């Protein structure tokens, strides 16, 4: 019983080697554990087996997988069937180690237990096993229990095999010492594989938490940008999945593995991480004159000074009339009042115009910019008695901004966030399966015609994933209703503008086709957009799209 035929030894060694290779590459814990248990059963010709894992609090052993060939039982693991078997406590009610249960004993002592017949031994409490036998009309006999500990002696779980079978006759027999040694070797390999998998998962979780920490920092600076950091990766993945599912056209060959998906998702989360360095007053600039506060109120005060001066001049003219001075060009009292009303109305109109101009928008007409210049030239006298233009050069420049609320210098600061993003991401030692994150995240402001930034890449120089993120970034910005400087556009308006970008060679036409044809826009809208923004879409009227 303690010796094996050389061919059997060779076979087992080969199984151990194959399992070692498989364990090192497996990413799914459930499949990993089932493979371990099935390999142990195969090596020892066991009829059944159970794999226990320690609970989160290390207070009990939990059934992870249970397999029995005779009973055609397959619970847990890759089967998806729940294991409805109570766990085994590692300590009793008094807190003392539980030595009555064989699995708990093996866990506490870190030693294997090999029992030839569970019905002939009084070493352990097998009442639960007897109940199992009665319930399923099974007969448990030989039992091999092996603890699984990592390189630091930490308990990972317990592997238990039942009823070894003779390879030829199929008769139940005890597990041999050779069986025990092979299973101990397998358990050691398995424990290391599980530990490594847990370590990788913890590191990945830690890294993703660090990514979210960066986005929290951005969110604290700007709640609007924070939601952008959440929504862009979602939309990017929606478009990526739509491209993955496409079976015709230029993107029919595009496919993603789970690793590819994770890499793209992380890139989406990090695509604006450089904004953590962008000043708050620029990110949150809701109006053209806003810095730490909206300076339109200061401009309003100057208009009040001009109106006050107009009133003073009118009063002086009336006093001159009462004193019998010559009328000159001042006219009579009615003319003075009429002129004052006209001046006041003109100043009010100009003030209201600047208030509207301060709000910003998608386009400011040249004639409106000229009107700002004319108003800026008005003269007013400040508290220091010095006469000066109504608007200084910086205020005039800001109020003449053609689109949005940012001037050229502020736009440069905003644009610099992508360069900072790239520098931040390229400074990290990315593992091979995430090495494309900097390129994916750093390309979302590039254009297909090479006129984007920061590198001026053309379509051919960009990955498909970076082009996906560019579309997601634009569409999210168009539909976002939480920006401080604009209202969220409707679905049809956003698609019209996005189609214009496609026609002007800003975004990838093949991806835009998938975006519309597979209704990625509608999937995103239903999940993230305000219902009031979701209007009817005539795809035939979308620029750059051929139904």
C-alpha positions as CSV (number, residue, x, y, z in Angstrom):
1,X,0.0,0.0,0.0
2,X,2.9,2.4,0.6
3,X,4.6,1.8,-2.7
4,X,3.5,2.7,-6.2
5,X,4.4,1.3,-9.6
6,X,7.1,3.5,-11.3
7,X,4.6,4.4,-14.0
8,X,2.1,5.6,-11.4
9,X,4.8,7.7,-9.7
10,X,5.8,9.2,-13.0
11,X,2.1,10.0,-13.8
12,X,1.6,11.7,-10.5
13,X,4.8,13.8,-10.9
14,X,3.6,14.8,-14.3
15,X,0.2,15.8,-12.8
16,X,1.9,17.9,-10.2
17,X,4.0,19.6,-12.8
18,X,1.0,20.3,-15.0
19,X,-1.0,21.6,-12.0
20,X,1.9,23.8,-10.9
21,X,1.9,25.5,-14.4
22,X,-1.9,25.8,-14.4
23,X,-1.9,27.3,-10.9
24,X,0.6,29.9,-11.7
25,X,-1.5,31.2,-14.6
26,X,-5.0,30.9,-13.2
27,X,-6.8,34.1,-12.2
28,X,-10.1,32.9,-11.0
29,X,-10.0,31.6,-7.4
30,X,-13.1,29.4,-7.8
31,X,-11.7,27.6,-10.8
32,X,-8.3,27.4,-9.1
33,X,-9.7,25.7,-6.1
34,X,-11.7,23.2,-8.1
35,X,-8.7,22.3,-10.2
36,X,-6.7,21.7,-7.0
37,X,-9.4,19.4,-5.6
38,X,-9.9,17.5,-8.8
39,X,-6.1,17.0,-9.2
40,X,-6.0,15.6,-5.6
41,X,-8.9,13.2,-6.3
42,X,-7.3,12.0,-9.6
43,X,-3.9,11.4,-8.0
44,X,-5.3,9.3,-5.2
45,X,-8.3,7.8,-7.0
46,X,-10.5,9.2,-4.3
47,X,-14.3,9.0,-4.7
48,X,-14.9,12.3,-3.1
49,X,-13.3,15.4,-1.8
50,X,-13.9,18.6,0.0
51,X,-11.9,21.8,0.1
52,X,-12.4,24.2,3.1
53,X,-11.3,27.8,3.2
54,X,-10.7,29.8,6.3
55,X,-13.4,32.4,7.0
56,X,-12.6,36.1,6.8
57,X,-12.3,36.3,10.6
58,X,-10.3,33.0,10.7
59,X,-12.9,31.7,13.1
60,X,-14.1,28.7,11.1
61,X,-13.5,26.5,8.1
62,X,-16.0,27.1,5.3
63,X,-17.0,24.5,2.7
64,X,-15.7,25.9,-0.6
65,X,-16.1,22.9,-2.9
66,X,-17.6,19.4,-2.4
67,X,-17.3,16.7,-5.1
68,X,-18.5,13.1,-4.9
69,X,-18.5,10.9,-7.9
70,X,-20.8,8.1,-6.6
71,X,-23.4,10.7,-5.5
72,X,-22.8,12.8,-8.7
73,X,-22.4,15.8,-6.3
74,X,-20.6,18.9,-7.5
75,X,-21.1,21.9,-5.2
76,X,-19.2,25.2,-5.3
77,X,-16.3,26.1,-7.5
78,X,-17.0,26.4,-11.2
79,X,-20.3,24.6,-10.9
80,X,-22.0,27.6,-9.5
81,X,-24.1,25.4,-7.1
82,X,-24.1,26.7,-3.6
83,X,-22.5,24.6,-0.8
84,X,-25.3,24.5,1.8
85,X,-23.2,22.8,4.4
86,X,-22.4,24.5,7.8
87,X,-18.8,25.5,8.4
88,X,-16.6,23.9,11.0
89,X,-15.7,26.2,13.9
90,X,-12.0,26.4,14.8
91,X,-12.7,27.1,18.4
92,X,-15.4,26.0,20.9
93,X,-17.7,28.2,23.0
94,X,-14.9,28.7,25.5
95,X,-12.5,29.9,22.9
96,X,-10.4,26.7,23.1
97,X,-9.1,25.1,19.9
98,X,-11.6,22.6,18.4
99,X,-9.8,19.3,18.3
100,X,-12.8,17.1,17.9
101,X,-13.3,17.8,14.2
102,X,-10.6,16.3,12.1
103,X,-10.4,19.2,9.7
104,X,-10.1,21.7,12.6
105,X,-7.4,19.4,14.2
106,X,-5.4,19.4,11.0
107,X,-5.7,23.2,10.8
108,X,-4.5,23.8,14.4
109,X,-1.7,21.3,14.3
110,X,-0.6,21.8,10.7
111,X,-0.3,18.0,10.4
112,X,-2.0,15.6,8.0
113,X,-4.5,13.0,9.3
114,X,-4.8,9.7,7.5
115,X,-7.6,7.4,8.7
116,X,-8.2,4.0,7.3
117,X,-11.8,3.7,8.5
118,X,-13.8,6.5,10.1
119,X,-16.2,4.1,11.7
120,X,-13.4,2.2,13.5
121,X,-11.7,5.2,15.2
122,X,-12.7,7.2,18.2
123,X,-10.1,9.9,17.7
124,X,-12.5,12.4,16.3
125,X,-16.2,13.3,16.2
126,X,-17.6,11.9,12.9
127,X,-21.2,12.4,13.8
128,X,-21.6,14.9,11.0
129,X,-20.2,12.4,8.5
130,X,-22.4,9.7,9.8
131,X,-25.5,11.9,9.3
132,X,-24.2,12.6,5.8
133,X,-24.0,8.9,5.1
134,X,-27.5,8.3,6.4
135,X,-29.0,11.2,4.4
136,X,-27.4,10.2,1.1
137,X,-27.1,6.4,1.7
138,X,-23.4,6.6,1.3
139,X,-20.6,4.8,3.2
140,X,-17.6,6.9,4.2
141,X,-14.5,4.9,5.0
142,X,-11.0,6.1,4.3
143,X,-10.2,9.7,4.9
144,X,-7.2,11.9,4.2
145,X,-7.1,15.4,5.6
146,X,-4.3,17.8,4.7
147,X,-3.9,21.4,5.9
148,X,-2.9,24.1,3.4
149,X,-0.6,26.7,4.8
150,X,1.4,29.5,3.0
151,X,5.1,30.2,3.3
152,X,4.6,32.0,6.6
153,X,2.6,29.2,8.1
154,X,-0.7,31.0,7.8
155,X,-3.6,28.7,7.3
156,X,-5.2,29.0,3.9
157,X,-7.6,26.0,4.0
158,X,-7.9,22.3,4.4
159,X,-8.1,19.6,1.7
160,X,-10.0,16.5,2.6
161,X,-10.3,13.3,0.4
162,X,-12.6,10.4,1.1
163,X,-12.7,6.8,0.0
164,X,-9.6,6.0,-2.0
165,X,-10.4,3.5,-4.8
166,X,-8.3,0.6,-6.1
167,X,-7.3,1.6,-9.7
168,X,-8.4,-1.8,-11.1
169,X,-11.1,-3.2,-8.9
170,X,-12.6,0.0,-7.7
171,X,-12.8,-1.3,-4.1
172,X,-12.5,1.2,-1.3
173,X,-9.1,1.2,0.4
174,X,-7.1,3.3,2.8
175,X,-5.0,6.2,1.5
176,X,-1.3,5.2,1.4
177,X,1.6,7.2,2.9
178,X,2.7,7.9,-0.7
179,X,-0.8,9.3,-1.3
180,X,-0.3,11.5,1.7
181,X,3.1,12.8,0.6
182,X,1.9,13.6,-2.9
183,X,-1.2,15.5,-1.5
184,X,0.9,17.4,0.9
185,X,3.1,18.5,-2.0
186,X,0.1,19.4,-3.9
187,X,-1.4,21.3,-1.0
188,X,1.8,23.2,-0.6
189,X,1.8,24.3,-4.2
190,X,-1.9,25.1,-4.0
191,X,-1.4,27.3,-0.9
192,X,1.3,29.3,-2.6
193,X,-0.8,29.7,-5.7
194,X,-3.8,30.9,-3.6
195,X,-1.6,33.2,-1.6
196,X,-0.1,34.7,-4.8
197,X,-3.6,35.2,-6.2
198,X,-4.8,36.9,-3.1
199,X,-1.7,39.1,-3.0
200,X,-2.3,40.1,-6.6
201,X,-6.0,40.8,-6.0
202,X,-5.1,42.9,-2.9
203,X,-2.5,44.8,-4.9
204,X,-4.9,45.4,-7.7
205,X,-7.6,46.5,-5.2
206,X,-5.1,48.8,-3.6
207,X,-4.1,50.3,-6.9
208,X,-7.7,50.8,-8.0
209,X,-8.4,52.4,-4.6
210,X,-5.4,54.7,-5.2
211,X,-6.9,55.7,-8.5
212,X,-10.2,56.4,-6.9
213,X,-8.4,58.4,-4.3
214,X,-7.0,60.7,-7.0
215,X,-10.5,61.2,-8.4
216,X,-11.8,62.0,-4.9
217,X,-9.1,64.7,-4.8
218,X,-10.3,66.1,-8.1
219,X,-13.9,65.8,-7.0
220,X,-13.2,67.8,-3.9
221,X,-11.7,70.5,-6.0
222,X,-14.5,70.3,-8.5
223,X,-17.7,68.2,-8.1
224,X,-18.3,68.7,-11.8
225,X,-15.0,67.2,-12.9
226,X,-15.4,64.4,-10.4
227,X,-18.5,63.1,-12.2
228,X,-16.7,63.4,-15.5
229,X,-14.0,61.1,-14.2
230,X,-16.6,58.6,-13.3
231,X,-18.7,58.8,-16.5
232,X,-16.0,58.8,-19.1
233,X,-14.7,55.3,-18.3
234,X,-18.3,54.0,-18.2
235,X,-19.0,55.4,-21.7
236,X,-15.6,54.3,-23.0
237,X,-16.4,50.7,-21.9
238,X,-19.8,50.8,-23.5
239,X,-18.3,51.8,-26.8
240,X,-15.5,49.2,-26.5
241,X,-18.1,46.5,-25.8
242,X,-20.1,47.6,-28.8
243,X,-17.0,47.5,-31.0
244,X,-16.1,44.1,-29.6
245,X,-19.6,42.8,-30.5
246,X,-19.3,44.2,-34.1
247,X,-19.0,41.4,-36.6
248,X,-18.9,43.4,-39.9
249,X,-17.2,46.5,-41.2
250,X,-13.7,47.9,-40.3
251,X,-14.0,47.0,-36.6
252,X,-15.1,43.3,-37.2
253,X,-11.6,42.1,-36.1
254,X,-11.5,44.1,-32.8
255,X,-11.7,41.9,-29.7
256,X,-10.9,42.3,-26.0
257,X,-9.9,39.9,-23.3
258,X,-10.7,40.5,-19.6
259,X,-7.2,41.9,-19.2
260,X,-7.8,44.3,-22.1
261,X,-11.0,45.4,-20.5
262,X,-9.3,46.1,-17.2
263,X,-6.5,48.0,-18.8
264,X,-9.0,50.2,-20.7
265,X,-11.1,50.7,-17.6
266,X,-8.1,51.9,-15.5
267,X,-7.1,54.2,-18.3
268,X,-10.6,55.7,-18.3
269,X,-10.4,56.3,-14.5
270,X,-7.1,58.0,-14.9
271,X,-7.6,60.0,-18.1
272,X,-7.9,63.3,-16.2
273,X,-5.7,62.6,-13.2
274,X,-3.5,65.6,-14.2
275,X,-6.4,67.9,-13.2
276,X,-5.4,67.4,-9.6
277,X,-2.8,70.1,-10.4
278,X,-5.2,72.5,-12.1
279,X,-6.1,75.6,-10.0
280,X,-9.7,75.5,-8.7
281,X,-10.6,79.0,-10.0
282,X,-9.8,77.8,-13.5
283,X,-11.6,74.4,-13.3
284,X,-14.6,76.1,-11.7
285,X,-14.7,79.2,-13.8
286,X,-18.4,79.6,-14.4
287,X,-18.3,83.1,-15.9
288,X,-15.8,85.1,-17.9
289,X,-15.0,87.5,-15.1
290,X,-14.8,84.9,-12.4
291,X,-11.6,84.4,-10.4
292,X,-12.0,84.0,-6.7
293,X,-15.3,85.7,-7.1
294,X,-17.4,86.9,-10.1
295,X,-16.1,90.5,-10.9
296,X,-19.2,91.4,-12.8
297,X,-20.5,92.9,-9.5
298,X,-17.5,95.3,-9.6
299,X,-18.4,96.3,-13.1
300,X,-22.0,96.8,-12.0
301,X,-20.7,99.2,-9.4
302,X,-18.9,101.2,-12.0
303,X,-22.1,101.6,-14.0
304,X,-23.8,102.9,-10.9
305,X,-21.0,105.5,-10.6
306,X,-21.6,106.5,-14.2
307,X,-25.4,106.8,-13.6
308,X,-24.7,108.7,-10.4
309,X,-22.5,111.1,-12.4
310,X,-25.2,111.5,-15.0
311,X,-27.7,112.4,-12.2
312,X,-25.2,114.9,-10.7
313,X,-24.8,116.6,-14.1
314,X,-28.5,116.8,-14.6
315,X,-29.0,118.3,-11.1
316,X,-26.2,120.8,-11.8
317,X,-27.9,121.8,-15.1
318,X,-31.2,122.3,-13.3
319,X,-29.6,124.4,-10.6
320,X,-28.1,126.6,-13.3
321,X,-31.6,127.1,-14.7
322,X,-33.0,128.0,-11.3
323,X,-30.2,130.5,-10.8
324,X,-31.0,132.2,-14.0
325,X,-27.9,131.2,-15.9
326,X,-28.0,131.1,-19.6
327,X,-29.6,128.0,-21.1
328,X,-26.7,127.4,-23.5
329,X,-26.9,123.8,-24.9
330,X,-28.3,122.4,-21.7
331,X,-31.9,123.1,-22.8
332,X,-34.8,123.4,-20.4
333,X,-35.7,121.1,-17.5
334,X,-37.6,118.7,-19.8
335,X,-34.7,118.3,-22.1
336,X,-32.4,117.7,-19.2
337,X,-34.7,114.9,-17.8
338,X,-35.0,113.4,-21.3
339,X,-31.3,113.3,-21.7
340,X,-30.8,111.8,-18.3
341,X,-33.4,109.0,-19.0
342,X,-31.7,108.3,-22.3
343,X,-28.2,108.1,-20.7
344,X,-29.5,105.9,-17.9
345,X,-31.4,103.6,-20.3
346,X,-28.2,103.3,-22.4
347,X,-26.1,102.5,-19.4
348,X,-28.6,99.9,-18.2
349,X,-28.6,98.3,-21.6
350,X,-24.9,98.2,-21.7
351,X,-24.7,96.8,-18.2
352,X,-27.2,94.1,-19.1
353,X,-25.3,93.2,-22.2
354,X,-22.1,92.7,-20.3
355,X,-23.9,90.5,-17.8
356,X,-25.1,88.3,-20.6
357,X,-21.6,88.3,-22.2
358,X,-20.1,87.3,-18.9
359,X,-22.1,84.1,-18.8
360,X,-20.3,82.8,-21.9
361,X,-21.6,80.4,-24.5
362,X,-20.6,78.4,-27.6
363,X,-20.1,81.5,-29.8
364,X,-19.8,85.3,-29.4
365,X,-20.4,87.3,-32.5
366,X,-17.7,89.7,-33.7
367,X,-20.2,92.6,-33.4
368,X,-20.7,91.7,-29.8
369,X,-17.0,91.7,-29.2
370,X,-16.8,95.2,-30.8
371,X,-19.6,96.4,-28.5
372,X,-17.5,95.2,-25.5
373,X,-14.6,97.2,-26.7
374,X,-16.8,100.3,-27.1
375,X,-18.2,99.9,-23.6
376,X,-14.7,99.3,-22.2
377,X,-13.6,102.8,-23.4
378,X,-16.2,104.6,-21.2
379,X,-14.5,106.7,-18.6
380,X,-15.3,106.7,-14.9
381,X,-13.6,108.2,-11.9
382,X,-12.7,105.9,-9.1
383,X,-12.6,106.5,-5.3
384,X,-9.0,107.8,-5.7
385,X,-10.3,110.6,-8.0
386,X,-8.4,109.2,-11.0
387,X,-10.3,108.8,-14.3
388,X,-9.8,105.5,-16.1
389,X,-11.5,103.2,-18.7
390,X,-14.6,101.4,-17.5
391,X,-12.9,98.0,-18.1
392,X,-9.3,97.3,-17.8
393,X,-7.4,95.4,-20.5
394,X,-7.8,92.0,-18.7
395,X,-11.5,92.5,-18.1
396,X,-12.1,93.5,-21.7
397,X,-10.1,90.5,-22.9
398,X,-12.2,88.1,-20.8
399,X,-15.6,89.6,-21.7
400,X,-14.6,89.2,-25.4
401,X,-13.9,85.5,-25.1
402,X,-15.4,83.9,-28.2
403,X,-16.5,80.6,-26.7
404,X,-16.9,79.4,-23.2
405,X,-15.5,81.3,-20.2
406,X,-11.7,80.7,-20.4
407,X,-9.2,83.1,-21.9
408,X,-6.2,81.9,-23.8
409,X,-4.0,81.7,-20.7
410,X,-6.6,79.8,-18.7
411,X,-7.3,77.5,-21.7
412,X,-3.6,76.7,-21.8
413,X,-3.7,75.9,-18.0
414,X,-6.6,73.6,-18.6
415,X,-5.0,72.0,-21.7
416,X,-1.9,71.4,-19.7
417,X,-3.7,68.8,-17.5
418,X,-3.3,66.2,-20.2
419,X,0.4,66.8,-20.4
420,X,0.5,66.4,-16.6
421,X,-1.6,63.3,-16.9
422,X,0.8,61.7,-19.3
423,X,3.9,62.6,-17.2
424,X,2.2,61.2,-14.1
425,X,1.2,57.9,-15.8
426,X,4.5,57.5,-17.7
427,X,6.4,57.8,-14.4
428,X,4.8,54.6,-13.0
429,X,6.3,51.2,-13.5
430,X,3.3,49.6,-15.2
431,X,3.2,45.8,-15.5
432,X,3.1,44.4,-19.0
433,X,-0.7,43.8,-18.9
434,X,-1.3,47.5,-18.1
435,X,1.5,49.1,-20.1
436,X,-0.9,50.8,-22.5
437,X,-2.7,52.8,-19.8
438,X,-0.6,56.0,-20.4
439,X,-1.2,55.9,-24.1
440,X,-5.0,55.2,-23.8
441,X,-5.5,57.9,-21.2
442,X,-3.2,60.4,-22.8
443,X,-4.8,60.5,-26.2
444,X,-8.3,61.6,-25.5
445,X,-7.6,65.2,-26.7
446,X,-5.9,64.2,-29.9
447,X,-7.7,64.6,-33.3
448,X,-7.7,62.3,-36.3
449,X,-6.3,65.1,-38.4
450,X,-3.3,65.6,-36.2
451,X,-4.4,69.0,-34.8
452,X,-5.2,67.9,-31.3
453,X,-3.0,68.1,-28.2
454,X,-0.6,67.6,-26.6
455,X,1.3,65.5,-29.2
456,X,-0.6,66.3,-32.4
457,X,-1.1,62.6,-33.1
458,X,-2.9,61.5,-36.2
459,X,-5.5,58.7,-36.4
460,X,-2.8,56.2,-37.6
461,X,-0.6,57.0,-34.6
462,X,-3.3,56.4,-32.0
463,X,-4.6,53.1,-30.6
464,X,-8.3,52.3,-31.2
465,X,-8.8,52.5,-27.4
466,X,-7.5,56.1,-27.2
467,X,-9.8,57.0,-30.1
468,X,-12.7,55.5,-28.1
469,X,-11.9,57.6,-25.1
470,X,-11.8,60.8,-27.2
471,X,-15.4,60.2,-28.3
472,X,-16.5,59.4,-24.7
473,X,-14.8,62.5,-23.4
474,X,-16.5,64.8,-25.9
475,X,-20.0,63.2,-25.6
476,X,-19.9,63.2,-21.8
477,X,-18.9,66.9,-21.8
478,X,-21.8,67.8,-24.2
479,X,-24.4,66.0,-22.2
480,X,-23.2,66.8,-18.7
481,X,-25.7,69.0,-16.9
482,X,-23.4,69.8,-13.9
483,X,-20.9,72.1,-15.5
484,X,-20.6,75.5,-13.9
485,X,-20.4,77.3,-17.3
486,X,-23.2,75.6,-19.4
487,X,-26.4,73.5,-19.4
488,X,-26.4,69.9,-20.5
489,X,-27.5,69.5,-24.1
490,X,-30.2,67.1,-25.3
491,X,-29.4,63.8,-26.8
492,X,-30.2,64.9,-30.4
493,X,-28.2,68.2,-29.9
494,X,-25.2,66.3,-28.6
495,X,-25.3,63.8,-31.6
496,X,-25.6,66.7,-34.0
497,X,-22.4,68.3,-32.5
498,X,-20.6,65.0,-32.3
499,X,-21.5,64.3,-35.9
500,X,-20.0,67.6,-36.8
501,X,-16.8,66.6,-35.1
502,X,-16.8,63.5,-37.2
503,X,-17.2,65.4,-40.4
504,X,-14.4,67.7,-39.5
505,X,-12.1,64.7,-38.9
506,X,-11.8,65.3,-35.1
507,X,-13.0,61.8,-34.1
508,X,-12.8,58.3,-35.6
509,X,-15.5,57.8,-38.2
510,X,-15.6,54.0,-37.8
511,X,-16.1,54.3,-34.0
512,X,-18.7,57.0,-34.5
513,X,-20.6,54.7,-36.8
514,X,-20.6,52.0,-34.1
515,X,-21.5,54.6,-31.4
516,X,-24.7,55.5,-33.4
517,X,-25.5,52.2,-35.1
518,X,-25.4,50.2,-31.9
519,X,-27.1,52.9,-29.9
520,X,-24.3,53.4,-27.4
521,X,-25.5,56.9,-26.9
522,X,-28.9,55.7,-25.8
523,X,-27.4,53.1,-23.4
524,X,-25.4,55.9,-21.8
525,X,-28.3,58.3,-21.8
526,X,-30.6,55.9,-19.9
527,X,-28.0,55.3,-17.3
528,X,-26.6,58.8,-16.7
529,X,-28.5,61.6,-18.4
530,X,-31.5,63.5,-17.0
531,X,-34.7,62.1,-18.6
532,X,-35.6,65.6,-19.7
533,X,-32.5,65.6,-21.9
534,X,-33.4,62.3,-23.7
535,X,-35.4,63.4,-26.7
536,X,-36.2,61.7,-30.0
537,X,-33.2,61.1,-32.3
538,X,-33.5,61.0,-36.1
539,X,-30.3,59.0,-36.9
540,X,-30.8,59.9,-40.6
541,X,-30.2,63.6,-39.8
542,X,-27.0,63.0,-37.8
543,X,-24.0,64.6,-39.7
544,X,-21.3,62.2,-40.6
545,X,-23.5,59.1,-40.2
546,X,-24.9,56.9,-43.0
547,X,-27.8,54.7,-41.8
